[in-house]
């Protein structure tokens, strides 16, 4: 019985081994299938990851392109704004240049008119200046005979300089005005000086007194004889001896040798009376 059991047990063991071998094969096949499935899944996952990686890289390239395009767009926008501002400034500058050009044209036209007028004025002023110089010479000849040689010499020198082509019109006109100013100043001053006098064929040494252009007196150095210039007769006339003292004192005042004071002297008025 024990042997049977053992045989039975041994028989069972062989059967179990056969069953286990099938089970192992099954498990191996199952494992191999699972490995295949796992490898396939892993392969699909890897493929998916590659797709995702490619997609990400594509997205990065696209984003980089977008960034580049955006940067170029900003640069173009800034250039456009700069060009527009420059165009506005250029337009303003052009308008200013147009105004300046118009102003310069108007000024040139005005200068041309002035030049034309200056030519006409020059043609007229030169004969006028010669006429004024002639009138000044006549005035000096007919005026009171004080410093007459010096004054006539100055007028003749002036007329010679007016004919000098090397002097501009303005320079000649200035010389003429200066000569007139000198003669005008004589009418506002009082002067006393010593000089010769030819009277009735006799040359005397006398002192003169000029009261502006109102009167011209003389007095001998010994104070004995005095006289005045008669503008009507164009000759020297004797002065009453009663005025000798006042005339002498007036000469002292004119030379700043005495304080100003009231002195009675005869003056000739229009018509020849005193």
C-alpha positions in Angstrom: 0.0 0.0 0.0 2.8 2.2 0.8 4.4 1.4 -2.5 1.2 2.1 -4.3 1.0 5.3 -2.6 4.6 6.0 -3.5 4.0 4.9 -7.0 1.0 7.0 -7.2 2.9 9.8 -5.7 5.6 9.2 -8.2 3.1 9.1 -11.0 1.6 12.3 -9.7 5.0 14.0 -9.6 5.6 13.1 -13.3 2.2 14.5 -14.2 2.7 17.5 -12.1 6.0 18.1 -13.9 4.3 17.8 -17.2 1.7 20.3 -16.1 4.3 22.6 -14.7 6.2 22.5 -17.9 3.1 23.6 -19.8 2.5 26.2 -17.3 6.1 27.5 -17.7 5.8 27.5 -21.4 2.6 29.4 -21.0 4.1 31.9 -18.7 7.1 32.3 -21.0 4.8 32.9 -23.9 2.7 35.2 -21.8 5.9 37.0 -20.6 7.1 37.2 -24.2 3.8 38.6 -25.2 3.8 41.1 -22.4 7.3 42.1 -23.3 6.2 42.5 -26.9 3.3 44.6 -25.8 5.5 46.6 -23.5 8.2 47.1 -26.2 5.5 48.2 -28.6 4.1 50.6 -26.1 7.5 51.8 -25.2 8.2 52.3 -28.9 4.9 54.2 -29.4 5.8 56.3 -26.3 9.2 57.0 -27.6 7.7 57.9 -31.0 5.2 60.1 -29.2 8.0 61.7 -27.3 9.9 62.3 -30.5 6.9 63.8 -32.0 6.4 66.1 -29.0 10.1 66.9 -29.1 9.9 67.7 -32.8 6.7 69.7 -32.1 8.4 71.7 -29.3 11.5 72.3 -31.5 9.1 73.4 -34.3 7.3 75.6 -31.8 10.6 77.1 -30.7 11.6 77.8 -34.3 8.2 79.3 -34.9 8.5 81.4 -31.8 11.9 82.5 -32.8 10.6 83.5 -36.2 7.7 85.3 -34.5 10.2 87.1 -32.3 12.4 88.1 -35.2 9.4 89.3 -37.2 8.1 91.2 -34.2 11.6 92.8 -33.7 11.7 93.7 -37.4 8.2 95.1 -37.2 9.2 97.3 -34.2 12.4 98.5 -36.1 10.3 99.3 -39.2 7.8 101.1 -37.0 10.5 103.1 -35.4 12.0 103.9 -38.7 8.6 104.9 -40.0 8.0 107.2 -37.1 11.5 108.7 -37.5 10.9 109.2 -41.2 7.6 110.8 -40.5 9.0 113.1 -37.9 11.9 113.9 -40.3 9.4 114.5 -43.0 7.4 116.9 -40.8 10.6 118.7 -39.8 11.6 118.8 -43.4 8.3 120.3 -44.3 8.6 123.0 -41.6 12.2 123.7 -42.7 11.0 124.0 -46.3 8.4 126.5 -45.3 10.9 128.5 -43.4 13.2 128.5 -46.4 10.4 129.6 -48.6 9.6 132.5 -46.2 13.4 133.4 -46.1 13.6 133.2 -49.9 10.6 135.5 -50.2 12.0 137.9 -47.7 15.4 138.0 -49.4 13.8 138.6 -52.8 11.9 141.5 -51.3 15.1 142.9 -49.8 17.0 142.5 -53.0 14.2 144.3 -54.9 14.3 147.1 -52.3 18.1 147.3 -52.6 17.9 147.5 -56.4 15.4 150.3 -56.1 17.7 152.1 -53.6 20.7 151.6 -55.9 18.7 153.1 -58.8 17.6 155.9 -56.6 21.2 156.4 -55.4 22.4 156.7 -59.0 19.8 159.4 -59.6 20.7 161.1 -56.3 24.4 161.0 -57.2 23.8 162.6 -60.6 21.9 165.4 -58.8 24.0 165.8 -55.7 27.3 166.4 -57.3 26.2 169.6 -59.1 24.3 170.6 -56.0 27.5 170.3 -53.9 29.5 172.4 -56.4 26.8 175.0 -56.2 26.8 175.0 -52.4 30.6 175.5 -52.4 30.3 178.5 -54.8 27.6 179.9 -52.5 29.9 179.4 -49.5 32.7 181.3 -51.3 30.4 184.2 -52.1 29.2 184.3 -48.5 32.7 184.5 -47.1 33.6 187.3 -49.6 30.5 189.3 -48.6 30.8 188.5 -44.8 32.5 190.5 -42.2 36.2 190.6 -43.1 37.7 188.5 -40.3 40.2 185.8 -41.0 39.2 186.3 -44.6 42.3 184.8 -46.2 42.2 181.7 -44.1 38.5 181.2 -44.7 38.7 181.8 -48.5 41.7 179.4 -48.6 39.6 176.7 -46.9 36.7 177.2 -49.3 39.1 177.0 -52.4 40.6 173.8 -50.9 37.2 172.4 -50.4 36.2 173.1 -54.0 39.3 171.3 -55.2 38.6 168.2 -53.1 35.0 168.1 -54.3 36.4 167.6 -57.8 38.6 164.7 -56.7 37.3 161.5 -58.3 39.1 159.4 -55.7 36.7 160.6 -52.9 33.3 159.0 -52.5 30.2 161.1 -52.8 29.6 160.7 -49.1 33.1 161.8 -48.2 32.8 164.9 -50.4 29.4 165.7 -48.9 30.8 165.3 -45.4 33.6 167.8 -46.2 31.1 170.3 -47.5 29.0 170.0 -44.3 32.0 170.4 -42.1 32.9 173.7 -43.9 29.4 175.0 -43.5 29.5 174.0 -39.8 32.7 175.9 -39.3 31.2 179.1 -40.8 28.0 178.6 -38.8 29.9 178.4 -35.5 31.4 181.9 -36.1 27.9 183.3 -35.6 27.7 181.9 -32.0 31.1 182.9 -30.7 32.9 186.0 -29.5 36.6 186.5 -30.4 39.4 189.0 -29.9 42.8 188.8 -31.6 45.6 191.0 -32.8 46.4 191.5 -36.5 47.3 194.0 -39.3 44.9 196.5 -40.8 45.3 198.5 -44.0 43.4 201.7 -43.5 43.6 204.6 -45.9 46.9 203.4 -47.3 48.3 203.0 -43.9 49.1 199.6 -42.3 48.2 199.6 -38.6 48.7 197.0 -35.9 45.3 196.7 -34.2 43.2 194.4 -32.0 40.0 193.1 -33.4 36.8 192.2 -31.6 34.1 190.0 -33.3 30.7 189.7 -31.8 29.3 186.7 -33.6 28.4 188.0 -37.0 26.6 191.0 -35.6 29.6 193.4 -35.4 33.3 193.6 -36.1 35.4 196.3 -34.3 39.1 197.3 -34.3 41.2 199.4 -31.9 44.7 200.6 -32.2 47.2 199.3 -29.6 47.4 202.7 -28.0 43.6 202.7 -27.5 43.4 206.1 -29.2 41.5 205.1 -32.3 38.6 202.6 -32.8 36.4 201.7 -35.7 33.8 199.1 -36.9 32.9 197.4 -40.2 30.1 199.1 -42.1 28.3 196.2 -43.9 26.4 198.6 -46.1 29.4 200.6 -47.3 31.6 197.5 -47.1 34.3 199.6 -45.5 35.7 200.5 -42.1 34.1 203.4 -40.3 35.5 205.4 -37.3 33.9 204.8 -33.9 33.2 207.6 -31.5 36.0 207.9 -28.9 33.4 207.6 -26.2 33.3 203.9 -26.8 37.1 203.3 -26.6 37.0 202.3 -23.0 34.1 199.9 -23.3 35.6 198.4 -26.5 38.9 197.8 -24.7 37.0 196.1 -21.8 35.0 194.0 -24.2 38.2 192.7 -25.8 39.5 191.7 -22.3 36.2 189.8 -21.7 36.5 188.1 -25.1 40.1 186.9 -24.2 38.8 185.6 -20.8 41.0 188.2 -19.1 37.9 189.7 -17.3 34.6 188.6 -16.0 31.6 189.0 -18.3 29.8 192.3 -17.9 27.3 194.5 -19.6 29.0 196.9 -21.9 27.5 199.5 -24.3 28.7 199.2 -27.9 27.1 200.4 -31.1 25.6 197.8 -33.5 24.5 198.4 -37.0 21.1 197.2 -37.9 19.5 196.4 -41.2 19.3 199.6 -43.3 22.6 200.9 -42.2 21.6 202.8 -39.0 23.1 202.3 -35.5 
